[in-house]
Amino acid sequence: MSTPGIDWSRLVAWMAANVADVGEPVGVSLISGGRSNLTYRIDTQARPLVLRRPPLGHVLPTAHDMRREWRVISALAKTAVPVPEPVALCTDEDVIGAPFYLMGHVEGEAVRNRDETKLSPAQARALSERLAEVLAAIHAVDYAGVGLGDFGRPDGYMARQLERWGQQWARSKTRDLPEYDRLAARLHRRLPAHSPSGLVHGDYRLDNTLVRLAPDADPDILAVVDWEMSTLGDPIADLGLTLTYWQDPGDIERSSIPVAGDITLTPGFLDTRRFAEHYARVSGADLADLDFYVAFGNFKLAVIVEGIHARFMQGKTVGEGFEQIGASVPTLVARAHRALDEGL
């Protein structure tokens, strides 16, 4: 059985020795790939599992750390934050060529596009409110109490984030972009004097959750996934990135950025301002500096997209739809400048 990123015979042997209770693996299929870590469905005799591994090429330092993902979902398994069941971690790169972990398969949907998901206005509002509530639940976790006290360094988090993503840009960039350099300098000058601390997901958006949809009930979020950039830091940075992905009615420019869908245009969805307000009500957070965090979200996403573009240019992506993604980077940089100038 030949699947990019999977050495099937070695995986079967490893699972027989480490997760024999699920029975012999009988099939594998790629769920998502190319933009971030690779995700596969592994069918076994007992039940389906999900395997996560790093991308095939251009892996940046500190990114795509399977051990961190595994550690955080294991810690959150008994909290109010919905996560998939942790099953097993493999750090032996000889098995499939990279570290990986297995988690339980969640019977939910990754919701991205409005033409693929039928929601009534009441359901759309309920789902957007639930998304804010789950984000607040992540930020409310007693991280020391669940064994994540050393998972990051909250003090100085935003300054380190600016430095880290600046370094990632230097490693990934495929062209010179003066407006990026000007943005980085502006963000350094605008760093908030004080910031809260908590567990942060690092890439929180609706399609990094699995949603239960039913015709006669409000949607619910069954699991938050893709924890590869999680750490301890400033929770409002999570909110800023979520709002970066959000598309409001009339925002034509946002529709040209292909890294998130247009589900938020469904009638009934909260717009960015109301979503932020609902999060503030649930969490009690102070959003006085939200414009900075939205600008930072666009900055961070620009760097991430440039990395995806770099992998595409090297022929190291798995999947389709990457030909135009590099054009999004200048747009994201411009949106970050506009957030600093005009606010949310």
C-alpha positions, 0 to 999 in steps of 0.5 A: 500500500503506497501513500505519501508520508506513510511506510505501510509495512513498518506502520503495521508492525509498529501498531501490532507491537504498541496498539494491538488492541485495535486489531490489524490496520486494513487501510489508510487515506489522506484526510488533509495535507500540504498546508500544515501537518499531514493527517491520515485516517487509519482503518483498523479491524476494531475502529478508525484512528487518525495519524498525524505527522509533520509535512514532507519537506521544509520543516521549520525549527520549532514547528510541526512538533508531534510531541507537543501536540500529543502532550497537550491533547493528553493533558486536556482529555479530562478538561472541559476542552473537547479533544480527540482521544489520545491513543499512542505516540511514536518518536522513532523516525525509522517507522514512517520517516518522522515522529507521529501520533495516533488519536481516536477518530471523531465523527464530526465535520470540519466546517469551512464553506457555506455551500457545503454546510446547510445551517439555519440562521439560528444554527449559524449563530449558535455555532459561532457562539459555541466557537467563542465559548470553546476558545474561552474554555481553552484560555480558562484551563488551569494549565499547571493543574493539568501538567502543562506548567512548563509548556511555555513561558507566558512572560514576554510571549508577544515579544518572543512571538514577533521574534520567532515569526520574523525568524520563520519569515527569514527562513521561508521567504521567496521574495523581498517585501518591504511592507512586511519589514515596515509591519514588523517594526510597527508591531514591535513599537505597539507591543502591549505593556501588559498581557494576560497568560494562559494556554493558547491554541495558536491556530484557532479557527472553525475548521480546526474543530470537528462539529456535530451537525444535525437538522433539528439541533444546534451544532456542537463542537466535538473536538478541537484539533491541530494543536501544533502551535499550542503553548503558554502565552497571551490568550488574546493572540488566539482571538486575534488570529481567529478574527484574521480568518473570519470573513464579514459580509462585504469583505471582498478582499478577505475572499481572496485569501484561500487559507480559510473558508467562507462559512462565516458569511452564512446568515446568522453567524456573528460578525468579527465585532460581535464574536469578539464581544461574545468571547469577552462576555464569556471569558471576562477578557480585556480587549482594549488592545484588540487591534494590535492582536488582529494585526499580529494575527495577519502578520503571523498568517502571512508568515505561515502562508509564505512557508506553505508557498515555499514548500509548494515551490520546492514540490513538497506539498501533498494535496491540491490548490496551492498554485495561488496561495503565495499571492495572499501574503501581500494582502495579509500584510496590508490588512495588518497595517490597516488593523493598526491604522483603523482598528477592528 
